[in-house]
Amino acid sequence: MCRTLMLASALATLLAAGQALAGEARYDVLIRGGTVYDGTGGAPYVADVAVQGDRIVRIAPHLEGTAATEIDARGKAVSPGFINMLAHPEESLLVDHRALSDLVQGVTLEVMGEDSMGPLSPPMKTELATRQGDLKYPVDWTTLGEYLDGLQRRGVSPNVASFVGAGTVRENLFLANSTQPTQAQLDTMRGLVRQAMEEGALGVTTALIYAPNTFARTPELIALAQESARCGGIYIAHIRSEGDRLLEAVDETIDIARASGAPAEIYHFKQSGQDNWGKLDAAIARIERARADGVRITADMYTYVAGATGLDAAMPTWVQDGGYDAWAARLKDPAIRARVLAEMKVRHPADWENLLGAAGPEGTLLLAFKNPALKPYTGKTLAEVARLRGVSPEEAAIELVVEDGTRVGVAYFLMSEDNVRREVALPWMSFGSDEEAPAPEGAFLKSHNHPRAYGNFARVLARYVRDEHRLTLAEAVRKLSGAPAQVLSLKDRGLLKPGYYADIVVFDPATVQDHATFDQPAQLATGVEDVLVNGGFALRDGRATGAPTGRVVRGRAWTGAPGGGCRATAADWTWSR
């Protein structure tokens, strides 16, 4: 936050305090009589919450005075805004600034960057501009910092933050090739990470089952995580395997955290494929043993038994070396195509993650196409499409990738509901949608989203808190706000506390509900009534205001803040577990 805004906020706080002493306090917003869940996981209590400018200024059983806007929150919960730890509104916010599907669930911070929007090389910019699907936007930035600045200039309703993608940095040098970096090239990659961190990135991330990310070996990841740690950031990863080699992938993540000095987070913690459901206990044990040994490692998850990705996860990664054009060209070669078909039928391949093998054709749901001729297949399973085309499911998958010009968006039904129930209660778990933040209108309706785009956070509160009692509401709010803010080392966010930013949600615990299904995903959640972002109403009485209330939330190395910049070693920073 710039010095001018900090001074203005401090003056507003002092003014409110002075008015209170005079018995004539007037606030901007006064939330009266709600049950406060402050984000710490502590016992809730009934209180008034006062907001002046962009900050919470007072919380007390009863506050005298008036406000420009008063909310009667009696019988309602008042909590910090929720943090989406794995969000993908990088493109959707360029088309619709509201992030509506998340906003109506109480999300006030979208954390992006599994594959970041910068730094982009000229070929990457061309690829991003020419391979757009239903959502169209100009690619008018090059660095991650320029992308984030552009969002703020355009105006967005939620706060936004981003990691820098290790895969993005790798692609900047090698496009989508499997090239292994020399020491000089690795130094260049570290420099790109450092630049992004000083532009505000929260850390470095990767998605290790996908090309080109999968081509990165552990020493490369350690080097980039070291650079992130030197800049006060964390290492966060879609780990190398969530199925057959899950335990080895967890071990690799722990090793990267130990060697780099960076805290680590596992994206969408899961056990993919029924053959791997029984590995949950061993995976938890590895993480908890590492935590007991002093390794800072946490995880996040979405609350569904299906994941959503592409048909690239149904094919060996070697065929994707070099990017989509090279991939599609290989698939058109009869000899290569025959080899790919044979490997796709191996349910447990030794060197890649076969999600089609784990889910099966009946458990592979087609969600998103770019080619209008293929859009009638949206919402059908791969098995259905294969029958319609008179080919095997594997052949259908190859045909669709070639004909669509994309990896094709799909959902794979992979996980156990019993495991999901256990995972939501883990003390080191937070939540992320792993989705864009769409609206049930316009271009967003040309494809299907996974229902997690519309229901992931409401589902935590409705199913796992209210209906199944897997965790208390106070603990759920902690996992949705205070805990992820602590993992990300965010200053003055994640708690309801005087002096903190006024990112506040008012919701009804008795009625909050997700409605999205795999058949009809574009259904907004209900039960959240008001959402303040930096003290401004992004949602009022259940309706989006459209106000550009959001800001870019930047990491600790951001050079635009006092004390910014990367340090000599990771030890120069402190992290909480």
Legacy VTK file of the C-alpha trace (Angstrom):
# vtk DataFile Version 3.0
C-alpha trace
ASCII
DATASET POLYDATA
POINTS 577 float
0.000 0.000 0.000
1.410 3.404 -0.919
2.464 5.906 1.773
-0.411 8.307 0.912
-3.064 5.634 1.463
-1.388 4.543 4.695
-1.433 8.113 6.040
-5.058 8.587 4.980
-6.067 5.363 6.687
-4.244 6.347 9.886
-5.926 9.763 9.911
-9.336 8.142 9.421
-8.696 5.824 12.355
-7.626 8.727 14.592
-10.649 10.782 13.529
-13.026 7.936 14.332
-11.389 7.464 17.732
-11.653 11.186 18.465
-15.306 11.281 17.496
-15.973 8.275 19.723
-14.474 10.087 22.707
-16.697 13.033 21.939
-19.746 10.769 21.898
-20.596 11.598 18.293
-18.865 8.888 16.310
-19.831 8.720 12.671
-18.444 5.841 10.660
-18.684 4.959 7.021
-20.186 1.534 7.743
-21.523 0.092 10.981
-22.418 -3.602 11.119
-24.630 -4.086 14.149
-25.355 -7.122 16.268
-23.798 -9.839 14.143
-22.035 -12.896 15.469
-18.363 -12.213 14.841
-16.133 -15.025 13.605
-12.834 -13.187 13.600
-10.737 -15.597 11.500
-8.580 -16.902 14.364
-10.747 -19.967 15.006
-11.647 -18.640 18.447
-15.130 -18.623 19.953
-17.606 -16.340 18.152
-19.146 -13.372 19.943
-21.869 -10.814 19.282
-20.556 -7.341 18.504
-20.770 -4.260 16.324
-18.083 -3.705 13.691
-17.229 -0.181 12.549
-15.487 0.720 9.304
-13.889 4.029 8.413
-12.291 4.375 5.002
-10.680 1.077 4.056
-10.108 -0.147 7.619
-11.909 -1.705 10.532
-11.669 0.866 13.320
-13.660 -0.597 16.208
-15.257 -3.865 17.329
-17.270 -3.795 20.547
-20.460 -5.225 22.074
-22.216 -1.930 21.371
-20.877 1.081 19.537
-22.414 4.498 20.013
-22.832 6.830 17.099
-24.067 6.525 13.562
-22.748 5.638 10.147
-23.420 6.503 6.537
-24.506 2.884 6.080
-25.733 0.619 8.861
-26.297 -3.124 8.488
-28.544 -5.048 10.831
-26.613 -8.309 11.143
-28.563 -9.817 14.021
-28.747 -13.589 13.527
-26.064 -13.416 10.851
-22.374 -14.283 10.821
-19.805 -11.536 10.293
-16.419 -12.788 9.143
-13.270 -11.725 7.328
-13.428 -11.975 3.546
-12.564 -15.385 2.182
-9.302 -16.086 0.350
-9.364 -18.264 -2.758
-5.965 -19.929 -2.496
-6.066 -21.368 -6.017
-7.997 -19.100 -8.346
-7.992 -18.848 -12.136
-9.722 -15.548 -12.979
-6.658 -14.344 -14.909
-8.756 -14.104 -18.084
-12.265 -13.808 -16.673
-11.416 -10.606 -14.776
-10.366 -9.034 -18.079
-13.877 -9.689 -19.378
-16.007 -9.241 -16.229
-14.392 -7.377 -13.350
-16.876 -8.566 -10.705
-15.634 -12.165 -10.191
-19.322 -12.788 -9.551
-19.380 -16.528 -8.871
-16.806 -16.089 -6.099
-18.048 -12.741 -4.845
-21.485 -14.116 -3.940
-19.705 -16.763 -1.844
-17.783 -14.162 0.165
-14.432 -14.312 -1.635
-12.558 -11.008 -1.327
-9.085 -12.115 -2.489
-8.329 -14.114 -5.637
-4.863 -15.688 -5.526
-3.765 -16.506 -9.074
-0.667 -17.638 -10.901
-0.462 -21.434 -11.162
0.696 -20.467 -14.648
1.187 -16.744 -14.343
0.324 -13.985 -16.808
3.944 -12.885 -17.012
6.750 -12.535 -17.717
5.850 -13.123 -21.383
8.283 -13.464 -24.272
7.082 -12.239 -27.709
6.110 -15.787 -28.813
4.206 -16.273 -25.541
2.280 -13.036 -26.134
1.381 -14.182 -29.633
0.258 -17.576 -28.314
-1.894 -15.959 -25.616
-3.526 -13.620 -28.139
-4.230 -16.236 -30.809
-5.346 -19.210 -28.720
-8.117 -17.464 -26.814
-11.345 -19.394 -26.415
-14.756 -17.921 -25.590
-13.254 -15.013 -23.639
-11.592 -12.319 -25.776
-9.213 -9.641 -24.486
-6.172 -7.640 -25.610
-2.749 -8.853 -24.477
-1.420 -5.397 -23.626
1.189 -6.347 -21.010
4.507 -8.204 -20.880
5.536 -8.526 -17.224
3.484 -9.870 -14.343
3.630 -6.451 -12.723
2.169 -4.827 -15.843
-0.669 -7.352 -15.874
-1.507 -6.671 -12.217
-1.281 -2.903 -12.717
-3.609 -3.230 -15.701
-6.233 -5.045 -13.628
-6.161 -2.285 -11.042
-6.439 0.426 -13.702
-9.430 -1.319 -15.275
-10.994 -1.760 -11.851
-11.919 -5.077 -10.238
-14.293 -5.892 -7.409
-12.142 -8.434 -5.524
-8.593 -8.016 -4.337
-6.132 -9.903 -6.523
-2.708 -11.409 -5.926
-0.465 -13.646 -7.981
2.405 -16.063 -7.893
4.956 -16.240 -10.687
4.817 -19.535 -12.536
7.968 -21.632 -12.729
6.482 -23.031 -15.926
5.962 -19.504 -17.230
9.597 -18.669 -16.513
10.717 -21.920 -18.161
8.548 -21.207 -21.215
10.007 -17.696 -21.415
13.370 -19.264 -22.259
12.479 -22.575 -23.882
8.892 -22.125 -25.116
7.156 -25.450 -24.346
10.220 -27.586 -24.948
11.789 -30.152 -22.624
15.185 -28.415 -22.693
17.179 -28.623 -19.464
18.760 -25.301 -18.462
22.463 -24.640 -18.273
23.713 -22.841 -15.173
23.636 -19.543 -17.057
20.058 -20.182 -18.185
19.041 -21.150 -14.667
20.525 -17.866 -13.436
18.380 -16.065 -16.018
15.308 -17.950 -14.783
16.120 -16.954 -11.208
16.380 -13.354 -12.379
12.896 -13.544 -13.921
11.529 -14.911 -10.645
13.253 -12.114 -8.731
11.830 -9.484 -11.092
8.298 -10.838 -10.638
8.729 -10.981 -6.866
9.827 -7.342 -6.794
6.748 -6.543 -8.906
4.629 -8.073 -6.162
4.395 -11.843 -6.678
3.697 -13.858 -3.525
6.022 -16.690 -4.455
6.746 -19.221 -7.183
4.428 -21.976 -8.325
4.322 -24.875 -10.743
1.989 -27.555 -12.091
4.136 -30.634 -12.427
1.870 -33.086 -14.251
1.554 -30.741 -17.252
3.968 -29.927 -20.051
6.145 -27.898 -20.012
6.165 -27.742 -16.197
6.704 -31.484 -15.933
10.057 -31.172 -17.717
11.501 -29.307 -14.704
13.654 -31.513 -12.502
13.890 -31.137 -8.752
17.162 -29.102 -8.677
15.629 -26.535 -11.033
12.604 -26.199 -8.757
14.808 -25.848 -5.684
16.752 -23.044 -7.356
13.590 -21.101 -8.228
12.090 -21.730 -4.790
15.325 -20.437 -3.229
14.923 -17.220 -5.195
11.309 -16.952 -4.047
12.368 -17.527 -0.425
15.079 -14.870 -0.750
12.255 -12.523 -1.733
9.990 -13.477 1.183
7.780 -15.765 -0.895
6.602 -19.360 -0.745
6.726 -22.374 -3.086
3.272 -23.650 -4.046
2.720 -26.565 -6.387
0.367 -28.847 -8.200
2.633 -31.727 -7.243
4.175 -34.148 -9.742
1.662 -36.895 -9.019
-1.652 -36.987 -7.178
-2.182 -40.670 -7.905
0.217 -43.545 -8.526
3.270 -41.634 -7.246
1.461 -39.419 -4.723
3.723 -40.208 -1.787
6.884 -39.661 -3.817
5.492 -36.315 -5.002
4.729 -35.231 -1.436
8.288 -36.181 -0.503
9.656 -34.106 -3.387
7.664 -31.087 -2.217
8.976 -31.468 1.331
12.519 -31.815 -0.026
12.124 -28.606 -2.054
10.918 -26.756 1.041
13.837 -28.034 3.129
16.487 -27.317 0.513
15.196 -23.885 -0.511
14.185 -22.468 2.860
10.796 -21.554 1.392
7.480 -22.533 2.968
5.591 -24.963 0.710
1.910 -25.401 -0.101
0.345 -28.319 -1.966
-2.365 -27.261 -4.400
-5.713 -29.131 -4.345
-4.550 -31.962 -2.096
-6.145 -35.207 -3.293
-5.689 -38.889 -4.076
-6.559 -39.490 -7.731
-7.988 -42.821 -8.815
-9.625 -45.459 -6.659
-6.400 -47.466 -6.542
-4.820 -44.538 -4.674
-7.568 -43.589 -2.211
-5.928 -45.649 0.502
-2.796 -43.458 0.429
-4.447 -40.624 2.373
-3.154 -41.712 5.781
0.414 -42.063 4.539
0.295 -38.674 2.792
-1.028 -36.966 5.924
1.637 -38.687 8.015
4.420 -37.437 5.745
3.163 -33.848 5.914
2.626 -33.878 9.659
6.042 -35.444 10.269
7.661 -32.723 8.168
5.724 -30.032 10.035
6.853 -31.497 13.361
10.434 -31.333 12.075
10.057 -27.613 11.369
9.235 -27.662 7.652
6.580 -25.070 6.880
4.161 -27.024 4.683
0.409 -26.616 4.213
-2.201 -27.508 1.591
-5.448 -26.382 0.034
-8.307 -28.264 -1.625
-11.599 -28.007 -3.454
-14.651 -29.797 -2.109
-15.614 -32.090 -5.006
-14.750 -35.610 -6.158
-13.932 -34.551 -9.721
-11.026 -32.472 -10.926
-11.091 -30.276 -14.021
-8.258 -29.949 -16.483
-7.749 -30.988 -20.120
-7.268 -33.969 -22.381
-3.541 -33.309 -22.173
-3.780 -35.226 -18.880
-5.020 -38.230 -20.884
-1.877 -38.421 -23.036
1.831 -38.980 -22.366
3.794 -35.795 -21.854
6.472 -36.655 -24.445
3.962 -36.156 -27.254
3.277 -32.621 -25.971
6.920 -31.522 -26.002
7.126 -28.200 -27.870
3.588 -26.978 -27.288
0.192 -27.452 -28.913
1.219 -27.168 -32.559
3.949 -29.789 -32.182
1.556 -31.982 -30.166
-1.208 -31.815 -32.786
1.250 -32.458 -35.620
2.499 -35.612 -33.894
-1.050 -36.842 -33.323
-1.671 -36.596 -37.079
1.291 -38.882 -37.795
-0.131 -42.458 -38.013
2.880 -44.127 -36.393
3.072 -41.661 -33.499
-0.702 -41.738 -33.098
-0.608 -45.537 -32.757
2.074 -45.279 -30.072
0.068 -42.626 -28.180
-3.101 -44.741 -28.374
-1.259 -47.720 -26.940
0.169 -45.685 -24.053
-3.212 -44.090 -23.295
-4.626 -47.552 -22.643
-2.059 -48.213 -19.898
-3.914 -47.359 -16.715
-0.803 -46.970 -14.551
2.043 -45.692 -16.765
5.458 -45.462 -15.175
6.361 -41.906 -16.161
3.193 -39.814 -16.480
-0.182 -39.315 -14.794
-2.984 -40.910 -16.852
-6.153 -39.243 -15.594
-8.269 -40.879 -18.288
-7.010 -44.237 -17.059
-7.930 -43.295 -13.494
-11.376 -41.848 -14.258
-12.390 -44.020 -17.204
-14.300 -42.744 -20.266
-17.616 -42.687 -18.359
-15.949 -40.561 -15.679
-14.504 -38.044 -18.141
-16.923 -35.144 -18.695
-16.341 -32.705 -21.569
-16.620 -29.087 -20.450
-15.096 -26.596 -22.867
-14.407 -26.387 -26.584
-13.134 -23.556 -28.748
-14.415 -24.970 -32.074
-18.144 -24.139 -32.479
-18.667 -27.424 -34.324
-17.663 -29.354 -31.221
-19.677 -27.372 -28.666
-22.681 -29.749 -28.920
-20.483 -32.273 -27.100
-20.336 -29.993 -24.047
-21.726 -31.819 -21.012
-21.315 -35.265 -22.550
-18.892 -37.909 -21.329
-15.976 -39.033 -23.462
-17.642 -42.463 -23.607
-20.778 -40.932 -25.123
-18.809 -38.989 -27.711
-16.783 -42.061 -28.602
-20.004 -44.009 -29.228
-21.412 -41.177 -31.350
-18.239 -41.133 -33.442
-17.877 -44.890 -33.636
-14.323 -44.897 -32.266
-12.580 -45.875 -29.059
-12.509 -43.321 -26.196
-8.767 -42.880 -26.710
-9.235 -42.196 -30.428
-12.061 -39.774 -29.620
-9.798 -37.864 -27.224
-7.103 -37.516 -29.901
-9.629 -36.413 -32.513
-11.088 -33.762 -30.221
-7.701 -32.268 -29.369
-6.747 -32.042 -33.040
-10.104 -30.658 -34.179
-10.522 -28.130 -31.372
-7.109 -26.508 -31.534
-6.870 -26.729 -27.729
-6.292 -29.278 -25.013
-10.137 -29.364 -24.519
-11.528 -28.693 -21.046
-12.723 -31.766 -19.155
-13.642 -32.961 -15.677
-12.280 -36.272 -14.399
-14.140 -38.070 -11.587
-11.211 -39.288 -9.519
-11.620 -38.803 -5.759
-13.339 -40.358 -2.759
-16.013 -38.383 -0.914
-14.947 -40.062 2.332
-11.426 -38.711 1.821
-12.758 -35.245 1.028
-14.687 -35.299 4.320
-11.512 -36.124 6.223
-9.388 -33.559 4.402
-11.648 -30.566 5.106
-10.977 -31.031 8.840
-7.166 -31.104 8.605
-5.814 -28.136 10.598
-3.315 -27.128 7.874
-5.885 -27.181 5.057
-7.384 -24.139 3.297
-9.564 -23.898 0.184
-9.269 -22.928 -3.462
-11.650 -23.266 -6.393
-9.020 -23.941 -9.100
-11.413 -22.112 -11.426
-12.088 -18.813 -13.101
-14.679 -16.539 -11.510
-17.463 -16.503 -14.125
-20.994 -15.155 -14.238
-24.042 -17.092 -15.503
-24.337 -14.880 -18.567
-22.798 -13.937 -21.883
-19.652 -15.639 -23.161
-19.308 -17.625 -19.945
-22.291 -19.762 -20.945
-20.639 -20.988 -24.159
-18.793 -23.633 -22.145
-19.387 -25.473 -18.889
-17.413 -24.764 -15.761
-16.719 -27.303 -13.078
-19.337 -26.545 -10.362
-16.502 -25.567 -8.017
-16.431 -22.244 -9.900
-19.834 -21.424 -8.451
-19.980 -23.393 -5.224
-16.648 -24.346 -3.658
-16.741 -21.992 -0.649
-20.461 -22.085 0.023
-20.167 -25.879 -0.070
-17.656 -25.770 2.804
-20.121 -23.819 4.938
-23.254 -25.682 3.866
-22.274 -29.332 3.483
-19.240 -29.772 5.692
-20.099 -27.333 8.511
-23.893 -27.113 8.773
-25.029 -30.451 7.365
-22.271 -32.925 8.191
-20.533 -31.195 11.139
-17.069 -32.076 9.833
-15.718 -28.853 11.319
-17.082 -25.926 13.295
-18.055 -22.681 11.647
-15.293 -20.866 13.542
-12.699 -23.324 12.244
-14.074 -23.135 8.692
-13.822 -19.339 8.742
-10.225 -19.623 9.966
-9.398 -21.927 7.063
-11.099 -19.512 4.649
-9.442 -16.329 5.931
-6.928 -16.142 8.763
-5.002 -19.306 7.932
-4.356 -18.571 4.229
-3.483 -14.953 5.042
-0.865 -16.256 7.475
0.518 -18.743 4.927
0.874 -15.924 2.399
2.369 -13.484 4.970
-0.303 -10.900 4.172
-0.167 -7.789 6.302
-3.407 -6.581 7.932
-5.679 -9.019 6.103
-7.465 -12.225 7.014
-8.836 -11.233 10.431
-11.580 -9.031 11.832
-9.422 -6.755 13.932
-9.143 -2.977 14.380
-6.542 -1.613 12.002
-7.024 -4.425 9.489
-8.437 -3.853 6.019
-12.206 -3.956 5.921
-12.640 -7.124 3.847
-15.829 -8.332 5.522
-18.577 -10.864 4.775
-22.075 -10.924 6.284
-23.813 -14.247 5.684
-26.537 -16.460 7.087
-25.081 -19.776 8.323
-28.551 -21.324 8.236
-29.169 -20.625 4.556
-25.782 -20.330 2.839
-25.872 -22.864 0.029
-24.173 -23.936 -3.169
-26.457 -24.813 -6.089
-24.080 -25.631 -8.935
-24.041 -29.202 -10.255
-22.081 -30.947 -13.005
-25.240 -30.960 -15.155
-26.090 -27.317 -14.408
-22.967 -25.597 -13.110
-23.862 -21.964 -13.837
-25.906 -21.404 -10.670
-24.842 -18.783 -8.158
-24.576 -19.668 -4.482
-26.914 -17.979 -1.998
-26.855 -16.936 1.651
-24.133 -14.263 1.523
-25.767 -10.860 1.908
-23.024 -8.247 2.047
-19.374 -8.211 1.041
-17.057 -5.300 1.743
-13.705 -5.121 -0.018
-11.347 -2.457 1.352
-14.331 -0.859 3.043
-16.443 -0.553 -0.107
-19.511 -2.609 -0.963
-18.796 -5.150 -3.687
-22.019 -7.010 -2.761
-25.008 -5.317 -1.107
-28.153 -7.190 -0.104
-27.018 -10.140 -2.202
-26.441 -8.137 -5.385
-23.127 -7.180 -6.950
-22.634 -3.433 -6.992
-20.052 -3.504 -9.769
-17.886 -1.110 -7.761
-14.122 -1.383 -8.392
-13.396 -2.019 -4.725
-10.471 -4.396 -5.244
-6.745 -3.773 -5.104
-3.612 -5.664 -5.987
-2.258 -7.354 -2.863
1.485 -7.649 -3.351
4.149 -9.775 -1.725
6.806 -8.665 0.715
9.533 -7.991 -1.873
7.419 -5.466 -3.795
9.690 -2.511 -4.414
6.759 -0.092 -4.283
6.561 -0.492 -0.484
9.057 0.585 2.180
11.488 -2.214 2.951
10.715 -3.992 -0.315
13.171 -5.845 -2.477
14.798 -9.248 -2.211
17.197 -9.998 0.629
20.481 -11.852 0.871
18.992 -15.096 2.202
15.648 -16.616 3.120
16.680 -16.308 6.777
16.210 -12.533 6.476
12.434 -13.155 6.445
10.238 -14.683 9.107
7.265 -16.963 8.449
4.583 -18.339 10.709
3.375 -21.921 10.529
LINES 1 578
577 0 1 2 3 4 5 6 7 8 9 10 11 12 13 14 15 16 17 18 19 20 21 22 23 24 25 26 27 28 29 30 31 32 33 34 35 36 37 38 39 40 41 42 43 44 45 46 47 48 49 50 51 52 53 54 55 56 57 58 59 60 61 62 63 64 65 66 67 68 69 70 71 72 73 74 75 76 77 78 79 80 81 82 83 84 85 86 87 88 89 90 91 92 93 94 95 96 97 98 99 100 101 102 103 104 105 106 107 108 109 110 111 112 113 114 115 116 117 118 119 120 121 122 123 124 125 126 127 128 129 130 131 132 133 134 135 136 137 138 139 140 141 142 143 144 145 146 147 148 149 150 151 152 153 154 155 156 157 158 159 160 161 162 163 164 165 166 167 168 169 170 171 172 173 174 175 176 177 178 179 180 181 182 183 184 185 186 187 188 189 190 191 192 193 194 195 196 197 198 199 200 201 202 203 204 205 206 207 208 209 210 211 212 213 214 215 216 217 218 219 220 221 222 223 224 225 226 227 228 229 230 231 232 233 234 235 236 237 238 239 240 241 242 243 244 245 246 247 248 249 250 251 252 253 254 255 256 257 258 259 260 261 262 263 264 265 266 267 268 269 270 271 272 273 274 275 276 277 278 279 280 281 282 283 284 285 286 287 288 289 290 291 292 293 294 295 296 297 298 299 300 301 302 303 304 305 306 307 308 309 310 311 312 313 314 315 316 317 318 319 320 321 322 323 324 325 326 327 328 329 330 331 332 333 334 335 336 337 338 339 340 341 342 343 344 345 346 347 348 349 350 351 352 353 354 355 356 357 358 359 360 361 362 363 364 365 366 367 368 369 370 371 372 373 374 375 376 377 378 379 380 381 382 383 384 385 386 387 388 389 390 391 392 393 394 395 396 397 398 399 400 401 402 403 404 405 406 407 408 409 410 411 412 413 414 415 416 417 418 419 420 421 422 423 424 425 426 427 428 429 430 431 432 433 434 435 436 437 438 439 440 441 442 443 444 445 446 447 448 449 450 451 452 453 454 455 456 457 458 459 460 461 462 463 464 465 466 467 468 469 470 471 472 473 474 475 476 477 478 479 480 481 482 483 484 485 486 487 488 489 490 491 492 493 494 495 496 497 498 499 500 501 502 503 504 505 506 507 508 509 510 511 512 513 514 515 516 517 518 519 520 521 522 523 524 525 526 527 528 529 530 531 532 533 534 535 536 537 538 539 540 541 542 543 544 545 546 547 548 549 550 551 552 553 554 555 556 557 558 559 560 561 562 563 564 565 566 567 568 569 570 571 572 573 574 575 576
